[in-house]
Amino acid sequence: MRKLFTPAQAGEVLGLTADTVRGYCQSGELVASKFGPMWLIRHDDLVRFKRKERRPGNPNFRRSG
């Protein structure tokens, strides 16, 4: 059985608010599935997202090289 996270649970793991996680889900940057009004995020997708390098305050920052 795969572990699924709500935006609130994913936010705790990532150090983000649930609203911010929902925004990443809506934009497609964080892979998630929507069931009715609820977003669900697979553990593997959460780990993949967490590995991306980010700078606080700038979610679009990408380090080159």
N, CA, C and O atoms as a Tripos MOL2 file, in Angstrom:
@<TRIPOS>MOLECULE
protein
  260   259    65     0     0
PROTEIN
NO_CHARGES

@<TRIPOS>ATOM
      1 N           0.8370   -1.1880    0.0000 N.3       1 MET1
      2 CA          0.0000    0.0000    0.0000 C.3       1 MET1
      3 C           0.8810    1.2490    0.0000 C.2       1 MET1
      4 O           1.8340    1.3470    0.7730 O.2       1 MET1
      5 N           0.5560    2.1900   -0.8640 N.am      2 ARG2
      6 CA          1.3460    3.4120   -0.9620 C.3       2 ARG2
      7 C           0.8600    4.4380    0.0390 C.2       2 ARG2
      8 O          -0.3360    4.5470    0.3130 O.2       2 ARG2
      9 N           1.7970    5.1840    0.5770 N.am      3 LYS3
     10 CA          1.4820    6.2540    1.5160 C.3       3 LYS3
     11 C           1.0560    7.4860    0.7350 C.2       3 LYS3
     12 O           1.7340    7.9100   -0.2010 O.2       3 LYS3
     13 N          -0.0780    8.0540    1.1320 N.am      4 LEU4
     14 CA         -0.5950    9.2720    0.5160 C.3       4 LEU4
     15 C          -0.6280   10.3850    1.5490 C.2       4 LEU4
     16 O          -0.9030   10.1470    2.7250 O.2       4 LEU4
     17 N          -0.3480   11.5980    1.1030 N.am      5 PHE5
     18 CA         -0.3170   12.7600    1.9790 C.3       5 PHE5
     19 C          -1.3510   13.7780    1.5340 C.2       5 PHE5
     20 O          -1.5620   13.9700    0.3370 O.2       5 PHE5
     21 N          -1.9890   14.4260    2.4830 N.am      6 THR6
     22 CA         -2.8270   15.5810    2.1970 C.3       6 THR6
     23 C          -1.8930   16.7910    2.0710 C.2       6 THR6
     24 O          -0.7280   16.7010    2.4580 O.2       6 THR6
     25 N          -2.3730   17.9090    1.5440 N.am      7 PRO7
     26 CA         -1.5230   19.1020    1.5010 C.3       7 PRO7
     27 C          -1.0150   19.5320    2.8850 C.2       7 PRO7
     28 O           0.1170   20.0010    3.0090 O.2       7 PRO7
     29 N          -1.8360   19.3750    3.9110 N.am      8 ALA8
     30 CA         -1.3900   19.7450    5.2590 C.3       8 ALA8
     31 C          -0.2510   18.8440    5.7250 C.2       8 ALA8
     32 O           0.7260   19.3220    6.3020 O.2       8 ALA8
     33 N          -0.3760   17.5410    5.4760 N.am      9 GLN9
     34 CA          0.6760   16.6010    5.8770 C.3       9 GLN9
     35 C           1.9450   16.8390    5.0600 C.2       9 GLN9
     36 O           3.0490   16.8160    5.6030 O.2       9 GLN9
     37 N           1.7870   17.0640    3.7630 N.am     10 ALA10
     38 CA          2.9430   17.3400    2.9100 C.3      10 ALA10
     39 C           3.6160   18.6370    3.3410 C.2      10 ALA10
     40 O           4.8430   18.7420    3.3210 O.2      10 ALA10
     41 N           2.8210   19.6150    3.7270 N.am     11 GLY11
     42 CA          3.3780   20.8790    4.2000 C.3      11 GLY11
     43 C           4.2460   20.7030    5.4360 C.2      11 GLY11
     44 O           5.2740   21.3670    5.5710 O.2      11 GLY11
     45 N           3.8460   19.8210    6.3320 N.am     12 GLU12
     46 CA          4.6520   19.5510    7.5230 C.3      12 GLU12
     47 C           6.0020   18.9630    7.1230 C.2      12 GLU12
     48 O           7.0290   19.3240    7.6970 O.2      12 GLU12
     49 N           6.0060   18.0730    6.1580 N.am     13 VAL13
     50 CA          7.2410   17.4420    5.6920 C.3      13 VAL13
     51 C           8.1370   18.4680    4.9980 C.2      13 VAL13
     52 O           9.3540   18.4650    5.1830 O.2      13 VAL13
     53 N           7.5300   19.3390    4.2020 N.am     14 LEU14
     54 CA          8.2880   20.2900    3.3960 C.3      14 LEU14
     55 C           8.5860   21.6020    4.1040 C.2      14 LEU14
     56 O           9.4040   22.3900    3.6300 O.2      14 LEU14
     57 N           7.9300   21.8430    5.2320 N.am     15 GLY15
     58 CA          8.1040   23.1220    5.9130 C.3      15 GLY15
     59 C           7.3600   24.2440    5.2060 C.2      15 GLY15
     60 O           7.7990   25.3940    5.2160 O.2      15 GLY15
     61 N           6.2220   23.9010    4.5860 N.am     16 LEU16
     62 CA          5.3990   24.8670    3.8640 C.3      16 LEU16
     63 C           3.9800   24.8380    4.4090 C.2      16 LEU16
     64 O           3.6000   23.9080    5.1210 O.2      16 LEU16
     65 N           3.2080   25.8470    4.0770 N.am     17 THR17
     66 CA          1.8020   25.8270    4.4830 C.3      17 THR17
     67 C           1.0170   24.9250    3.5320 C.2      17 THR17
     68 O           1.4580   24.6500    2.4160 O.2      17 THR17
     69 N          -0.1450   24.4710    3.9870 N.am     18 ALA18
     70 CA         -1.0130   23.6480    3.1480 C.3      18 ALA18
     71 C          -1.4290   24.4230    1.8960 C.2      18 ALA18
     72 O          -1.5290   23.8390    0.8170 O.2      18 ALA18
     73 N          -1.6710   25.7250    2.0230 N.am     19 ASP19
     74 CA         -2.0550   26.5500    0.8640 C.3      19 ASP19
     75 C          -0.9350   26.5940   -0.1760 C.2      19 ASP19
     76 O          -1.2000   26.5370   -1.3770 O.2      19 ASP19
     77 N           0.2990   26.6950    0.2770 N.am     20 THR20
     78 CA          1.4350   26.7060   -0.6420 C.3      20 THR20
     79 C           1.5420   25.3680   -1.3660 C.2      20 THR20
     80 O           1.7810   25.3290   -2.5730 O.2      20 THR20
     81 N           1.3660   24.2720   -0.6320 N.am     21 VAL21
     82 CA          1.4140   22.9420   -1.2450 C.3      21 VAL21
     83 C           0.2990   22.8070   -2.2790 C.2      21 VAL21
     84 O           0.5290   22.2800   -3.3680 O.2      21 VAL21
     85 N          -0.9070   23.2790   -1.9510 N.am     22 ARG22
     86 CA         -2.0090   23.2290   -2.9060 C.3      22 ARG22
     87 C          -1.6700   24.0130   -4.1740 C.2      22 ARG22
     88 O          -2.0050   23.5950   -5.2820 O.2      22 ARG22
     89 N          -1.0070   25.1420   -3.9980 N.am     23 GLY23
     90 CA         -0.5900   25.9390   -5.1570 C.3      23 GLY23
     91 C           0.3710   25.1670   -6.0510 C.2      23 GLY23
     92 O           0.2470   25.2110   -7.2750 O.2      23 GLY23
     93 N           1.3230   24.4620   -5.4570 N.am     24 TYR24
     94 CA          2.2450   23.6410   -6.2370 C.3      24 TYR24
     95 C           1.4930   22.5070   -6.9360 C.2      24 TYR24
     96 O           1.8270   22.1480   -8.0650 O.2      24 TYR24
     97 N           0.4830   21.9450   -6.2750 N.am     25 CYS25
     98 CA         -0.3410   20.8950   -6.8900 C.3      25 CYS25
     99 C          -1.1060   21.4590   -8.0900 C.2      25 CYS25
    100 O          -1.1390   20.8420   -9.1550 O.2      25 CYS25
    101 N          -1.7140   22.6210   -7.9160 N.am     26 GLN26
    102 CA         -2.5020   23.2390   -8.9820 C.3      26 GLN26
    103 C          -1.6350   23.6100  -10.1830 C.2      26 GLN26
    104 O          -2.0730   23.5020  -11.3280 O.2      26 GLN26
    105 N          -0.4140   24.0430   -9.9200 N.am     27 SER27
    106 CA          0.4770   24.4460  -11.0100 C.3      27 SER27
    107 C           1.1030   23.2430  -11.7040 C.2      27 SER27
    108 O           1.6270   23.3700  -12.8100 O.2      27 SER27
    109 N           1.0530   22.0820  -11.0650 N.am     28 GLY28
    110 CA          1.6480   20.8830  -11.6400 C.3      28 GLY28
    111 C           3.0960   20.6770  -11.2540 C.2      28 GLY28
    112 O           3.7070   19.6820  -11.6430 O.2      28 GLY28
    113 N           3.6540   21.6070  -10.4900 N.am     29 GLU29
    114 CA          5.0480   21.4530  -10.0770 C.3      29 GLU29
    115 C           5.2080   20.3090   -9.0820 C.2      29 GLU29
    116 O           6.2480   19.6500   -9.0530 O.2      29 GLU29
    117 N           4.1860   20.0730   -8.2700 N.am     30 LEU30
    118 CA          4.1430   18.9240   -7.3670 C.3      30 LEU30
    119 C           3.0800   17.9840   -7.9150 C.2      30 LEU30
    120 O           1.9060   18.3430   -7.9960 O.2      30 LEU30
    121 N           3.4950   16.7840   -8.2890 N.am     31 VAL31
    122 CA          2.5620   15.8200   -8.8740 C.3      31 VAL31
    123 C           1.5990   15.3580   -7.7890 C.2      31 VAL31
    124 O           2.0190   14.8840   -6.7330 O.2      31 VAL31
    125 N           0.3040   15.4990   -8.0580 N.am     32 ALA32
    126 CA         -0.7350   15.1150   -7.1030 C.3      32 ALA32
    127 C          -1.9960   14.7620   -7.8750 C.2      32 ALA32
    128 O          -2.1580   15.1240   -9.0400 O.2      32 ALA32
    129 N          -2.8770   14.0520   -7.2020 N.am     33 SER33
    130 CA         -4.1680   13.6910   -7.7890 C.3      33 SER33
    131 C          -5.2610   14.3710   -6.9890 C.2      33 SER33
    132 O          -5.1590   14.5210   -5.7720 O.2      33 SER33
    133 N          -6.3010   14.7770   -7.6840 N.am     34 LYS34
    134 CA         -7.4080   15.4490   -7.0130 C.3      34 LYS34
    135 C          -8.6170   14.5260   -6.9930 C.2      34 LYS34
    136 O          -9.0600   14.0440   -8.0360 O.2      34 LYS34
    137 N          -9.1410   14.2880   -5.8090 N.am     35 PHE35
    138 CA        -10.3300   13.4810   -5.6100 C.3      35 PHE35
    139 C         -11.3820   14.3750   -4.9820 C.2      35 PHE35
    140 O         -11.3480   14.6400   -3.7810 O.2      35 PHE35
    141 N         -12.3260   14.8440   -5.8070 N.am     36 GLY36
    142 CA        -13.2830   15.8330   -5.3180 C.3      36 GLY36
    143 C         -12.5060   17.0930   -4.9780 C.2      36 GLY36
    144 O         -11.7230   17.5750   -5.7970 O.2      36 GLY36
    145 N         -12.7090   17.6330   -3.7850 N.am     37 PRO37
    146 CA        -11.9830   18.8400   -3.4040 C.3      37 PRO37
    147 C         -10.6040   18.5630   -2.7930 C.2      37 PRO37
    148 O          -9.8690   19.4990   -2.4780 O.2      37 PRO37
    149 N         -10.2500   17.2880   -2.6230 N.am     38 MET38
    150 CA         -9.0380   16.8940   -1.8860 C.3      38 MET38
    151 C          -7.8840   16.5330   -2.8170 C.2      38 MET38
    152 O          -8.0300   15.7130   -3.7230 O.2      38 MET38
    153 N          -6.7400   17.1610   -2.5760 N.am     39 TRP39
    154 CA         -5.5100   16.7830   -3.2540 C.3      39 TRP39
    155 C          -4.8450   15.6760   -2.4490 C.2      39 TRP39
    156 O          -4.8290   15.7310   -1.2200 O.2      39 TRP39
    157 N          -4.2950   14.6670   -3.1310 N.am     40 LEU40
    158 CA         -3.5170   13.6150   -2.4830 C.3      40 LEU40
    159 C          -2.1890   13.4840   -3.2090 C.2      40 LEU40
    160 O          -2.1290   13.4740   -4.4390 O.2      40 LEU40
    161 N          -1.1300   13.3830   -2.4240 N.am     41 ILE41
    162 CA          0.2310   13.3590   -2.9510 C.3      41 ILE41
    163 C           0.8920   12.0480   -2.5580 C.2      41 ILE41
    164 O           0.9230   11.6890   -1.3800 O.2      41 ILE41
    165 N           1.4210   11.3300   -3.5490 N.am     42 ARG42
    166 CA          2.1170   10.0790   -3.2500 C.3      42 ARG42
    167 C           3.4660   10.3650   -2.5990 C.2      42 ARG42
    168 O           4.0890   11.3920   -2.8650 O.2      42 ARG42
    169 N           3.9060    9.4520   -1.7480 N.am     43 HIS43
    170 CA          5.1850    9.5820   -1.0480 C.3      43 HIS43
    171 C           6.3330    9.8020   -2.0340 C.2      43 HIS43
    172 O           7.1560   10.6940   -1.8330 O.2      43 HIS43
    173 N           6.3940    9.0000   -3.0950 N.am     44 ASP44
    174 CA          7.4750    9.1230   -4.0790 C.3      44 ASP44
    175 C           7.5140   10.5130   -4.7130 C.2      44 ASP44
    176 O           8.5880   11.0780   -4.9180 O.2      44 ASP44
    177 N           6.3440   11.0560   -5.0200 N.am     45 ASP45
    178 CA          6.2870   12.3870   -5.6170 C.3      45 ASP45
    179 C           6.6930   13.4700   -4.6240 C.2      45 ASP45
    180 O           7.3050   14.4690   -5.0020 O.2      45 ASP45
    181 N           6.3530   13.2700   -3.3670 N.am     46 LEU46
    182 CA          6.7400   14.2150   -2.3250 C.3      46 LEU46
    183 C           8.2590   14.2170   -2.1510 C.2      46 LEU46
    184 O           8.8710   15.2790   -2.0340 O.2      46 LEU46
    185 N           8.8620   13.0370   -2.1340 N.am     47 VAL47
    186 CA         10.3210   12.9280   -2.0120 C.3      47 VAL47
    187 C          11.0040   13.5850   -3.2040 C.2      47 VAL47
    188 O          11.9850   14.3090   -3.0370 O.2      47 VAL47
    189 N          10.4910   13.3370   -4.4060 N.am     48 ARG48
    190 CA         11.0640   13.9240   -5.6250 C.3      48 ARG48
    191 C          10.9890   15.4540   -5.5650 C.2      48 ARG48
    192 O          11.9530   16.1390   -5.9090 O.2      48 ARG48
    193 N           9.8540   15.9790   -5.1320 N.am     49 PHE49
    194 CA          9.6850   17.4240   -5.0180 C.3      49 PHE49
    195 C          10.6350   18.0020   -3.9720 C.2      49 PHE49
    196 O          11.2220   19.0650   -4.1720 O.2      49 PHE49
    197 N          10.7760   17.2950   -2.8630 N.am     50 LYS50
    198 CA         11.6250   17.7750   -1.7700 C.3      50 LYS50
    199 C          13.0960   17.8540   -2.1820 C.2      50 LYS50
    200 O          13.8410   18.6890   -1.6700 O.2      50 LYS50
    201 N          13.5090   16.9960   -3.0940 N.am     51 ARG51
    202 CA         14.9120   16.9720   -3.5400 C.3      51 ARG51
    203 C          15.2740   18.1500   -4.4330 C.2      51 ARG51
    204 O          16.4490   18.4900   -4.5680 O.2      51 ARG51
    205 N          14.2670   18.7770   -5.0460 N.am     52 LYS52
    206 CA         14.5500   19.9310   -5.8960 C.3      52 LYS52
    207 C          15.1400   21.0400   -5.0380 C.2      52 LYS52
    208 O          14.6950   21.2730   -3.9140 O.2      52 LYS52
    209 N          16.1350   21.7150   -5.5720 N.am     53 GLU53
    210 CA         16.7470   22.8050   -4.8110 C.3      53 GLU53
    211 C          15.8800   24.0430   -4.8750 C.2      53 GLU53
    212 O          15.4210   24.4320   -5.9490 O.2      53 GLU53
    213 N          15.6570   24.6570   -3.7390 N.am     54 ARG54
    214 CA         14.8320   25.8520   -3.6500 C.3      54 ARG54
    215 C          15.4860   26.8360   -2.6860 C.2      54 ARG54
    216 O          16.2280   26.4560   -1.7800 O.2      54 ARG54
    217 N          15.1930   28.0820   -2.9080 N.am     55 ARG55
    218 CA         15.6420   29.1230   -1.9920 C.3      55 ARG55
    219 C          14.3920   29.7050   -1.3520 C.2      55 ARG55
    220 O          13.4530   30.0600   -2.0640 O.2      55 ARG55
    221 N          14.3510   29.8130   -0.0150 N.am     56 PRO56
    222 CA         13.1680   30.3550    0.6460 C.3      56 PRO56
    223 C          12.7680   31.7040    0.0600 C.2      56 PRO56
    224 O          13.6110   32.5640   -0.1940 O.2      56 PRO56
    225 N          11.4800   31.8670   -0.1470 N.am     57 GLY57
    226 CA         10.9650   33.1260   -0.6700 C.3      57 GLY57
    227 C          10.9190   33.1940   -2.1790 C.2      57 GLY57
    228 O          10.3520   34.1340   -2.7370 O.2      57 GLY57
    229 N          11.5070   32.2110   -2.8560 N.am     58 ASN58
    230 CA         11.5030   32.2030   -4.3150 C.3      58 ASN58
    231 C          11.2760   30.7840   -4.8210 C.2      58 ASN58
    232 O          12.2400   30.0760   -5.1130 O.2      58 ASN58
    233 N          10.0140   30.3540   -4.9300 N.am     59 PRO59
    234 CA          9.7460   28.9770   -5.3240 C.3      59 PRO59
    235 C          10.1590   28.6470   -6.7540 C.2      59 PRO59
    236 O          10.1910   27.4700   -7.1150 O.2      59 PRO59
    237 N          10.4790   29.6480   -7.5840 N.am     60 ASN60
    238 CA         10.8720   29.3780   -8.9560 C.3      60 ASN60
    239 C          12.3780   29.3270   -9.1580 C.2      60 ASN60
    240 O          12.8400   29.0880  -10.2740 O.2      60 ASN60
    241 N          13.1520   29.5480   -8.1000 N.am     61 PHE61
    242 CA         14.5990   29.5680   -8.1870 C.3      61 PHE61
    243 C          15.1300   28.1850   -8.5750 C.2      61 PHE61
    244 O          14.7400   27.1750   -7.9910 O.2      61 PHE61
    245 N          16.0000   28.1540   -9.5410 N.am     62 ARG62
    246 CA         16.6850   26.9250   -9.9310 C.3      62 ARG62
    247 C          18.1710   27.2180  -10.0040 C.2      62 ARG62
    248 O          18.5930   28.1640  -10.6690 O.2      62 ARG62
    249 N          18.9450   26.4260   -9.3370 N.am     63 ARG63
    250 CA         20.3990   26.5880   -9.3850 C.3      63 ARG63
    251 C          20.9050   25.8820  -10.6310 C.2      63 ARG63
    252 O          20.6080   24.7050  -10.8400 O.2      63 ARG63
    253 N          21.6580   26.5800  -11.4510 N.am     64 SER64
    254 CA         22.1820   25.9480  -12.6700 C.3      64 SER64
    255 C          23.4780   25.2250  -12.3670 C.2      64 SER64
    256 O          24.2110   25.5670  -11.4390 O.2      64 SER64
    257 N          23.7310   24.2250  -13.1710 N.am     65 GLY65
    258 CA         24.9980   23.5200  -13.0670 C.3      65 GLY65
    259 C          24.9200   22.4250  -12.1450 C.2      65 GLY65
    260 O          25.9090   21.7210  -11.9380 O.2      65 GLY65
@<TRIPOS>BOND
     1     1     2 1
     2     2     3 1
     3     3     4 2
     4     3     5 am
     5     5     6 1
     6     6     7 1
     7     7     8 2
     8     7     9 am
     9     9    10 1
    10    10    11 1
    11    11    12 2
    12    11    13 am
    13    13    14 1
    14    14    15 1
    15    15    16 2
    16    15    17 am
    17    17    18 1
    18    18    19 1
    19    19    20 2
    20    19    21 am
    21    21    22 1
    22    22    23 1
    23    23    24 2
    24    23    25 am
    25    25    26 1
    26    26    27 1
    27    27    28 2
    28    27    29 am
    29    29    30 1
    30    30    31 1
    31    31    32 2
    32    31    33 am
    33    33    34 1
    34    34    35 1
    35    35    36 2
    36    35    37 am
    37    37    38 1
    38    38    39 1
    39    39    40 2
    40    39    41 am
    41    41    42 1
    42    42    43 1
    43    43    44 2
    44    43    45 am
    45    45    46 1
    46    46    47 1
    47    47    48 2
    48    47    49 am
    49    49    50 1
    50    50    51 1
    51    51    52 2
    52    51    53 am
    53    53    54 1
    54    54    55 1
    55    55    56 2
    56    55    57 am
    57    57    58 1
    58    58    59 1
    59    59    60 2
    60    59    61 am
    61    61    62 1
    62    62    63 1
    63    63    64 2
    64    63    65 am
    65    65    66 1
    66    66    67 1
    67    67    68 2
    68    67    69 am
    69    69    70 1
    70    70    71 1
    71    71    72 2
    72    71    73 am
    73    73    74 1
    74    74    75 1
    75    75    76 2
    76    75    77 am
    77    77    78 1
    78    78    79 1
    79    79    80 2
    80    79    81 am
    81    81    82 1
    82    82    83 1
    83    83    84 2
    84    83    85 am
    85    85    86 1
    86    86    87 1
    87    87    88 2
    88    87    89 am
    89    89    90 1
    90    90    91 1
    91    91    92 2
    92    91    93 am
    93    93    94 1
    94    94    95 1
    95    95    96 2
    96    95    97 am
    97    97    98 1
    98    98    99 1
    99    99   100 2
   100    99   101 am
   101   101   102 1
   102   102   103 1
   103   103   104 2
   104   103   105 am
   105   105   106 1
   106   106   107 1
   107   107   108 2
   108   107   109 am
   109   109   110 1
   110   110   111 1
   111   111   112 2
   112   111   113 am
   113   113   114 1
   114   114   115 1
   115   115   116 2
   116   115   117 am
   117   117   118 1
   118   118   119 1
   119   119   120 2
   120   119   121 am
   121   121   122 1
   122   122   123 1
   123   123   124 2
   124   123   125 am
   125   125   126 1
   126   126   127 1
   127   127   128 2
   128   127   129 am
   129   129   130 1
   130   130   131 1
   131   131   132 2
   132   131   133 am
   133   133   134 1
   134   134   135 1
   135   135   136 2
   136   135   137 am
   137   137   138 1
   138   138   139 1
   139   139   140 2
   140   139   141 am
   141   141   142 1
   142   142   143 1
   143   143   144 2
   144   143   145 am
   145   145   146 1
   146   146   147 1
   147   147   148 2
   148   147   149 am
   149   149   150 1
   150   150   151 1
   151   151   152 2
   152   151   153 am
   153   153   154 1
   154   154   155 1
   155   155   156 2
   156   155   157 am
   157   157   158 1
   158   158   159 1
   159   159   160 2
   160   159   161 am
   161   161   162 1
   162   162   163 1
   163   163   164 2
   164   163   165 am
   165   165   166 1
   166   166   167 1
   167   167   168 2
   168   167   169 am
   169   169   170 1
   170   170   171 1
   171   171   172 2
   172   171   173 am
   173   173   174 1
   174   174   175 1
   175   175   176 2
   176   175   177 am
   177   177   178 1
   178   178   179 1
   179   179   180 2
   180   179   181 am
   181   181   182 1
   182   182   183 1
   183   183   184 2
   184   183   185 am
   185   185   186 1
   186   186   187 1
   187   187   188 2
   188   187   189 am
   189   189   190 1
   190   190   191 1
   191   191   192 2
   192   191   193 am
   193   193   194 1
   194   194   195 1
   195   195   196 2
   196   195   197 am
   197   197   198 1
   198   198   199 1
   199   199   200 2
   200   199   201 am
   201   201   202 1
   202   202   203 1
   203   203   204 2
   204   203   205 am
   205   205   206 1
   206   206   207 1
   207   207   208 2
   208   207   209 am
   209   209   210 1
   210   210   211 1
   211   211   212 2
   212   211   213 am
   213   213   214 1
   214   214   215 1
   215   215   216 2
   216   215   217 am
   217   217   218 1
   218   218   219 1
   219   219   220 2
   220   219   221 am
   221   221   222 1
   222   222   223 1
   223   223   224 2
   224   223   225 am
   225   225   226 1
   226   226   227 1
   227   227   228 2
   228   227   229 am
   229   229   230 1
   230   230   231 1
   231   231   232 2
   232   231   233 am
   233   233   234 1
   234   234   235 1
   235   235   236 2
   236   235   237 am
   237   237   238 1
   238   238   239 1
   239   239   240 2
   240   239   241 am
   241   241   242 1
   242   242   243 1
   243   243   244 2
   244   243   245 am
   245   245   246 1
   246   246   247 1
   247   247   248 2
   248   247   249 am
   249   249   250 1
   250   250   251 1
   251   251   252 2
   252   251   253 am
   253   253   254 1
   254   254   255 1
   255   255   256 2
   256   255   257 am
   257   257   258 1
   258   258   259 1
   259   259   260 2
@<TRIPOS>SUBSTRUCTURE
     1 MET1         2 RESIDUE 1 A MET
     2 ARG2         6 RESIDUE 1 A ARG
     3 LYS3        10 RESIDUE 1 A LYS
     4 LEU4        14 RESIDUE 1 A LEU
     5 PHE5        18 RESIDUE 1 A PHE
     6 THR6        22 RESIDUE 1 A THR
     7 PRO7        26 RESIDUE 1 A PRO
     8 ALA8        30 RESIDUE 1 A ALA
     9 GLN9        34 RESIDUE 1 A GLN
    10 ALA10       38 RESIDUE 1 A ALA
    11 GLY11       42 RESIDUE 1 A GLY
    12 GLU12       46 RESIDUE 1 A GLU
    13 VAL13       50 RESIDUE 1 A VAL
    14 LEU14       54 RESIDUE 1 A LEU
    15 GLY15       58 RESIDUE 1 A GLY
    16 LEU16       62 RESIDUE 1 A LEU
    17 THR17       66 RESIDUE 1 A THR
    18 ALA18       70 RESIDUE 1 A ALA
    19 ASP19       74 RESIDUE 1 A ASP
    20 THR20       78 RESIDUE 1 A THR
    21 VAL21       82 RESIDUE 1 A VAL
    22 ARG22       86 RESIDUE 1 A ARG
    23 GLY23       90 RESIDUE 1 A GLY
    24 TYR24       94 RESIDUE 1 A TYR
    25 CYS25       98 RESIDUE 1 A CYS
    26 GLN26      102 RESIDUE 1 A GLN
    27 SER27      106 RESIDUE 1 A SER
    28 GLY28      110 RESIDUE 1 A GLY
    29 GLU29      114 RESIDUE 1 A GLU
    30 LEU30      118 RESIDUE 1 A LEU
    31 VAL31      122 RESIDUE 1 A VAL
    32 ALA32      126 RESIDUE 1 A ALA
    33 SER33      130 RESIDUE 1 A SER
    34 LYS34      134 RESIDUE 1 A LYS
    35 PHE35      138 RESIDUE 1 A PHE
    36 GLY36      142 RESIDUE 1 A GLY
    37 PRO37      146 RESIDUE 1 A PRO
    38 MET38      150 RESIDUE 1 A MET
    39 TRP39      154 RESIDUE 1 A TRP
    40 LEU40      158 RESIDUE 1 A LEU
    41 ILE41      162 RESIDUE 1 A ILE
    42 ARG42      166 RESIDUE 1 A ARG
    43 HIS43      170 RESIDUE 1 A HIS
    44 ASP44      174 RESIDUE 1 A ASP
    45 ASP45      178 RESIDUE 1 A ASP
    46 LEU46      182 RESIDUE 1 A LEU
    47 VAL47      186 RESIDUE 1 A VAL
    48 ARG48      190 RESIDUE 1 A ARG
    49 PHE49      194 RESIDUE 1 A PHE
    50 LYS50      198 RESIDUE 1 A LYS
    51 ARG51      202 RESIDUE 1 A ARG
    52 LYS52      206 RESIDUE 1 A LYS
    53 GLU53      210 RESIDUE 1 A GLU
    54 ARG54      214 RESIDUE 1 A ARG
    55 ARG55      218 RESIDUE 1 A ARG
    56 PRO56      222 RESIDUE 1 A PRO
    57 GLY57      226 RESIDUE 1 A GLY
    58 ASN58      230 RESIDUE 1 A ASN
    59 PRO59      234 RESIDUE 1 A PRO
    60 ASN60      238 RESIDUE 1 A ASN
    61 PHE61      242 RESIDUE 1 A PHE
    62 ARG62      246 RESIDUE 1 A ARG
    63 ARG63      250 RESIDUE 1 A ARG
    64 SER64      254 RESIDUE 1 A SER
    65 GLY65      258 RESIDUE 1 A GLY
